[in-house]
Amino acid sequence: MKVVGLITEYNPFHNGHKYHIEQAKRITGADFCIAVMSGDFVQRGAPALIDKYSRTKMALQNGVDLVLELPVCYATGSAEFFAHGAVSILDKIGVVDALCFGSECGDLSLLSSAAHFLLNTPASFDQTLQDYIKEGLTYPAARLKAIAASLEDMDKAEKQTLLSTLTEPNNILGIEYLKALINLSSGIEPFTIQRIAAHYHEKELTSVIDTNPHDTELLNPVISSATAIRNSIHRKKDTEEASAEDALQSVPEDVAQFMKANYQTTYPIIDEDFASILRYKLRMEESKDLAAYLDITPDLAERLKNLKDYNCSLASLLQDIKTKNMTLTRINRAVLHILLNIKTDQVVDYRRNGWTPYARILGVRKEATHFLRTIERRSSIPLIKKVAKAEQQLDALGIQMLSSDIFAADIYNQIIYEKFGTKLPNEYQQGICIL
């Protein structure tokens, strides 16, 4: 029995994700596929478009055998935290042979070289990085310049190739997955699949069918980026229906049926839906309290408290506090940590104590339920099947992490109710999705 692991968000699940699952199984020869998936909030610092249980069902209907939840503290974290949290789960459950991730370059050797370099940077690297940040560069831009400065002796063409690799989002995540595997001394073998058709940041839907360049016998339907699909669904009211209909061409049929049946009933959920709660928290807390949250620096905390007017859109509020050396995504994640009560000292404790103290099951295919017994025998961490029984399985740190996930789900479900009048089961009522 061979098992491949995937690290996912499925925000929303689309044809490119189905292609990834199929290819991951093909190139690894896997019999089972396990996805570690973000819950109701995702890594770009935003709520998921669709709730985690609906996205779990989509995954199970399209080739994933088991879905585990990535704890919210990692799901909303930096690329390093996102990757290490997810890889830690796959490593600790003791059954995963391979990790397969998408990348723009499709070159595992190149990504591995970058990972090893970042794990073994020269002594001067950190100081050079800080110097560039002090000059006003964002962290990603400063890191790229610091890496370039450290590669002065490298062949010019090789240097350019490596630096170009570090500018693409899926490459960056892939490098962090590889770093995590190395740091954890994991026996999981990495594989990468080159991203096809739409770019990660592509904002417009793809209108053509794409053929797999590596296997001409495989024909893929329309593949659009998740960004483009979300943008299409979020169009203005007068074009809403047509835009949502266009997006359905880029998702599998069962996903399209869900999206038709549940549009304006359980989704779409957007950043602005949480603006009132965030404004309340910003007014309630002092700057020193805000600085305790993950990714909130003392300077950012002061800027948040010094805002003259909270009565504006969330997008406007975030633009008001943005500086040239902080990306908007970084600020989105920071304020989301305020909203969800995710504090720096908590995440530091998790990291020091092995990253992940449990693996929580969101869903499983009926044909794979026997596989859970194998995981239970081999796993070094408990499998959480029922939240109500979790206290019997976890220590204080594990309970604290799980409580954050429960809180995040409660806030998300509250917004669904306020926005659409739809009441979803809470985390104690919701059982494992079995399809």
N, C-alpha and C positions, 0 to 999 in steps of 0.2 A: 504494500500500500504506500503510495507516494502522495504527499500533501503540498500544495502551493499556497502561500500566503499573499494577500493583497492588502494594501493600505489605501483607504478610499474615503470619499465624502459623498459621492453620488448626489450632487446638488445641482440639478436633479440627475437621476439615472438616465443615460442616453446611449445612442448606438455605439459611440466610441468606447463606453464602458463595457458593453457587451462584447465588442471586438477584443478588448483587453482580456476579459475573462477567457474567451475562447482561445486566444493565442497563448495566454499564460499556461493553460492546461496542455496545449499542443506542444510547446517548446520544452516544457518540464516533464511531460509524460505523467502528469498528476492525475490521481484518481479522485481526490477531494480538493475543494477550494475553500479556504477560510478568508473572510474579509474582516479586517479591523476597520470599523467605520466611525466617523465623527457622529455625535448625537445630534442634538437640536441646534447647535452652534458650530460654526466652521472656522477654518484657519485664517481666512482673510478678515476676521474680526466682525462677523455678521451672523444673524440667524440663518438657519437653513431655510430654503424656499418651502420645503415640505417636511413634515415631522419625521422623526427617525424610524418609527415603526412602519410607516407607509414606504419609506425608502428601503427598509429591510425587506419587505415583501417584494419590492421590485427586484432587488438583488437575488433573492431566492428563486424568483420566477425566471431568472435569466442566467443561471449557471453557478451561482454561489451556493455552497452547501451549508455553511455556518457563518453567521454574522455576530461579531463581538463588538462591544461599544468601546471606542477610544475615550477615556475619561476627559471631561470637559476642560480640565486644566491644561491638557496637552492638545486637545482638538482646537483650542483657541490660542495656542502658543506660537512661538517662533518656529521656523523650519526645523531647528535643532530639537526643540522640545517635542514638536509634533512627531518627528521621525523617531526619536529615542523612545518616547512613550509607546508608540505603536509596535516598533521592533521588539521592545522588551516583552510585550504580551505574546507575540508570535514565538519568541524564543522560549519563554517560560512554560508555555502549555505543552512543550515537549514532543510535538508530533509533526512540526512543520519542517519539510526538507528544503524548500525553495522559497525565495521571495522574488516576485516579479513585479517590476514597476515600469511605468512609461517614462520616456525621456525624449527630448527633442533630437539629441544626437544619435541615440541608439547604439552607442559605443561603450560597452562596459569597461573596457580597458582604459579608455580616456577618463571616465567617471571615477574609476578606482585610483588612477594616478592623482586626480584632484583631491580625492578623499584622503589619501596618504599624505599629500602635501599639507593639507589643512590640519592634519593631526600631528604633523612634525614641522611646523613653521620655524624659521630661524628666530634666534633670541630677540632680534630687533623688530620682529613683526608687530607685536602688540603695541609697542611705542609708536611705530610708524602709523598704525591704524588709528590710534588715539589722536595723533597729530593731524591727520586728515579730517577726523571728526570735528576737532577744534576749529578747523578752517571753515566749517559749515557744511561739509558733505554729509549725506545720509550714510547710515551704516553700510548698506550694500555698495554704494559708490566708493566709500572709504576703503572697504575691504578689498574691492577690485584693484584700486590703486596701490594698496599695500602689497597685494599679491604680485602685481606687476613689478613693483620695486624689488621684490624678493627674487625675481626671475631674470635679473639682468644678464646672467651668464647663459641662459637658455637660448637655443636656436630661435631666431625671430619667428619663423613659421609655426614652430611648436608652441611658442609662447602665445601667439595670437589665437591658435586653436584652443588652448587651455582657457584663456581669458574669455573667449567667446562662449565657451561651454558654461562659464560661471554667470552668464547674463540671462539664461533661460530658466523659467520657474520650475519646470519638471526636472531639468538637469540638477538644479540646486537641491531640490528635495531628494532626488536620487543619490546625490553625493552624501546628504545627511543620513540616508538609510544605510549606505555603505560604512560611514563613520560609526554609526550605532552598532552595526554587526561586528566591526573591529573592536570597539570599546567593550562590548559585551562578551567578546571571545566566542561568538555564536558559531555553531556549525551549520547554520542555514546558508544555502548557496544562492547568491544573487543572480538574477537575470534581468535584462531590460528589453523593452519593446519600443521601437521608434514610434513616436507620435505621428499619426497620419492626418491628412486633410486639415481641419481647423487648428489654428494656433490657440494656445491656452487663453490669451487675452483677446482673441478675435471677438468683436462686438456684434457682428452681423451674421445671420444664419447662412449656412452653406446651402446652395440650391442645386448642387449636382451630386450624383452618385459617384463614389470613389472606389477604385479597385485597389486591393492590397498589393503594394509594389513588391512584396516578398513572396507572394504565392498567387499567381494569376488565376488559380482555380477558385479562390475565395472572393466573392463579390460582396462588398459592404454597402449598406444603405447610406442615406445621407448622414454625414457626421459633422455636427456643429459643436462648438465649444459650449461648456456649461454657462459661460458668461453670456454668450449670444442667446441661448435659450431663455435664461432669466430675463435678459433685456427685452426680448420679444414678449414675454408674459407681462412685463411691467409697463407696457406701452400706455399712453394716455387713454382715457375712457372712450373717446370716440373711435379709436382704432383697436381697442382691447380684444374684441372677439376675433378679428382677422389675424392679429399678431399671435394670439395664443394658438390659433389653428395652424399657422405656419410652423410654430415650434414643434407641433406633434409629428412632423415629418422626420424629425431628428431623434425620436425616441422609439423604443420597441412598442409593438402594438398593445401589449398589456399595460405599459406605462401610459400610453396615449389614452386608453380607456379610463384609467384612474384620473388622469388630468382633466378629461372631459367631465367625468362624473362629480369631481370634487372641487372644481374651480369655483372660487368665492364661497366655498363651504368649509374647507380646512386649509386652503392655501390660496394665493401666495402670501407668505409672511416676509416682511421687509424690515430693514433697519429702523425706519421711522416709526414703526409700530411700538417700539420700546422707548421712544423719546421722553415720554412723560415720566416713566419710572426713573430714567437716568437723570432728568432734571431734578426730580425730588431728591435723589441721593446726592447730587452735587450741591444742592442748597443745604442739605442736612449735615454734611460732613466738613470738618476743617481740613486745611491743606495737609497738615501732618498726618491725618487719618487717610487721606487720599493717596499719599505717598507710600502707604503700606501695600497698596495693590500692585499686582504683577505688571511690570512694564511702565509703571507710573514713576517718573523721576521727580525729585523735589521741584524742579523748574516747571515741569508739566503740571504738577499739582497746583502750583501758584497761579499759573496761567488759567487753569480751570476755575479757580476761586475768584480770580480777578476779572472774569467776564462781566461786562456791563449789563448784558441782556441774555437771559436764557430762553426768552420767548421767540424762538426762531426754529427753523427746521434743524434736525440733527445734522444734516450735511453742512449747513451754514455754521453751526456751532463748531463742528470739527475743523472747518476751514479757518475759523477765527483763531483757533489755538495752534494751528499748524505752523511749523518753522521750517526753514530751508534744510535743516539737518535731520528732519524726521519725516519719514514717508507717511502718507495718509493711511496706508494699511497698518503701520505700526501704531498710529494713534487710534484707529478703529479697534485694534486688539486691546489697547490699554483701557479705553473707556468701557469696553465690553467686560473686562475684568472687574471694573468698579460695579457694573450692573449685576454681575454674577458672584460678587464677593470672593474672588480668587486672589489670594494674597501671596506675596513673594515668599514669606517665610514658610508657608505651607508647601509650596512647590519645591523649595530648597530641601525640606524634610523628605518629600517623596523621592527626590533625586538621590539623596544620601542613603536612602533605605531601599534602593533597588528599583526605582521608578514606578513599578506597578505591583500592588499587593493582591490583585485579583483579576479575573477575566469574566466580564459580565456578558451573558448570552442575550442577544436581542431576538435571534431567530435561527431556525434550522429546518432543513428539508426533511420530510418524513423518512426518506430513504437513507438519511445520514444520522438518524437519532442513535443508532447503535454505536456510531463513531464517538459519541460523547463519553461512553464508558471507557474507551481507549484513552481519551484525553484525561479523564479523571484519574486513571492509573498512572499516567506519565507526567502530568502537570505538577510543577513545583509551587503553584499558587491555586487557591480554590476557584472553582467555577461557580459563579452566582447565577442561579436559575430563578430564585424568588427573592425579591428585595426584602420581604418580611422575615426571611430566615438568615439574612446576611450577617446580622449581629452575632450569630452563632459561629460564623465562619471567619470573621475578620478581627484584627486587632484595632486599637484606637485610630491608628493612622489610616487604615483601610476604610473604616467607618466614616472618617472625615472626608476622604476622597469620594466615596459613594454618595455621601450626603450632598456634596457639591453637584453631582450629576442629577440627583433627585430634585434639588432646588432649581437647577437650570431647566429641567423638564416641566416643573410646576409653573415657572414663569412663562415658558413658551406656550403651554396649554392655556394659561390664563389669557394670553394675547389672542389665541385662536377663538376663545369664547367671547372676548370683548369685541373682536372684529367681525366674527361671523355668527355668533350665537351657537356655535357647535361645542359640545362638551365631550372632550376625550377622556378616556380612563387615566387616572393618575398612576404613578409608578408602582404602587402597591396593588392596584386593580389589574394592571396590564400584565398579561402572561407572555411567555415566549411565543413568538410567531412561528407556527409550524405549518408548512405548506407541502 
